[in-house]
Amino acid sequence: MSDTLVSEQRSLAQHAVAEHLRLVSSGQIDEWIELFTPDAVLEFPYAPAGVPRSVQGRDALIAHMKNFPKTFDVRFVDLVFHQTTEPTTAIAEFRSTGRAVTTDKPYEQTCISVVHTDEAGRITHYVDYWNPLVAIEALNPGTDGAGADQVAFGS
């Protein structure tokens, strides 16, 4: 594989991640889904009980993410990409800064994502390493942690 092709594929993979963050934070879920292949997988290894660890396919992705803009008002900042040996894989580190819409509590989170793309730069597999405890705290209307088992994410 030529250096030019490697550079182009790496750029496409990193662009897909940056666009993912931009579209999610602006609530543009209909545009966001276009970043994914039809059978793409969104994976959450640290998902708490009651939250799917994996969502596959565009319809399922939209169903899972459609309420995100009603749940969180966030911006994603400090995006850093880490070098990979596979140009169609992007490893990104970033922060979310904002609030939970229903509670107005802060939602400040550091994330690492491992994103695999096809040769056209569409996301095939997105692994999202985020801390569910931060989300639970932000969405919990109480201040003592009670009721955390009643928090609903995504869908």
N, C-alpha and C positions, 0 to 999 in steps of 0.2 A: 504494500500500500504506500503510495507516495506521501511525502510530507504535506503537500498541499491538500490532499484528500483527508488526511488525518486532522489537519487544522480545520478544514471545513466541517467535518463531522463533529469535532469537539465544540466548535462554535455553535452549531445547530443544537447540540444537546444542552449547552449552557443557556442558549437563548430560550429553549423550551422551559427550563426551570425559572428563568427570570420572568417570562410571560405568565407562567403558572402563578407566581406570587403576585404579579401586577393585577391579573384578572380576578383572582380570588379576593384580594383586598378591596377591589373596586366593585365587587358583587356581580361581575359579568360572567355568570355561570354558563350561559348559553354559548358565549365565545370561548370560555375556558375548556369546554368539552372538546372543542375542535383540536386541541393540542394532543389528544389521545387517539391511539389506534382503536378500532371498534372492540377489540377484545382485551384492552388494557386492564392492568391490575393496579389498584391503589391499596397499599398494605400499611397497617399500623401495628407494629410488633408490640407496642406497650399499651394497647387499647385496654381500658378497664372493662370489667364485666358489663354486659349489656351493649357494648359498642363492638361492631364487627371488626375483626382483625384484618379482613381482606374484603375488597369490593371489586367485582370484575364486570367489565362491559360498560359501554357508554350509558345505557339506561340506568343501570345500578349506580354508576358514578354520579349521574345527575340527581337521582333520588337521594343519594347520600349527602351531596353538597348543596342542594337547592336552598336549604335553610341556613347555611353558614352566614350569609350576609344579614340575616335576621337575628343571628345568635352572637356574632362578634363583629365589632367595628375595629379593624386592625390595619396597620401598615406593616410591611415587612422591610426591615432595614439591615444594614451591615452585611450584605450578601458577599460571601467569599466562596470561590470555587477552589477545590483541592485537586491537584493533578491526579489523573488516572492513567492506567496503561491501556485502557479500552476507550477509544475516542467517542464512542456512542454512549458512554456512561459518564454522568456528571455527579460529583459529590459536592453538595452545597451546605454551607453553614450560614445561618441567618438568625435574626431575632424578629419576633412579632412584638409590636407595641400598640396598645389600644385598650379596649374595654369590652366587657360582656354587655350586650345591649339590654338584656332584661334586668340586670342587677346594677349596672353602671360601675361595677367593680373592675379594677385594672386586670388586663390580660397581657402579661409580660412574659415572654417565653423564648428560650433559645432552642433552635431546631437544627437537626442535621438530616439531610435527605440524600438518598442514593437513587438516582434516576437513570433508567435505561431507555434509550430511544432507538427507533429504527434508523435506517440510512437517510431518510427524509427529515429526521428531526422530530418525529411524532413520538410521544411518550408511550412505551409499551409496559413499563413496570415502574411504579413510583413507591419507594419505601420511605415512609415518613416517621422519623424518630423524634417524637415530641413527648413532653411530660404531661400525662393526663391529670396529675394532681393539680397542676396550675390551672387547667381548664375547669376542673371540679370546683376549686376554690372560687374562681371567677364567676361561675354560674350558680353557686350556692348562695341563696339570698340571706341565709343566717351568717353569723360571725363565728360560731363555735364549731363548725364542721358538721353539725347535725343535718341530716337530710341529704348528704352527699350521694346516697344510693338512689335518690330520686332525680338526679341530674340527667337530662337527655342531650345527646350529642347528635349533630348531623341530621339524620333522617327523622 
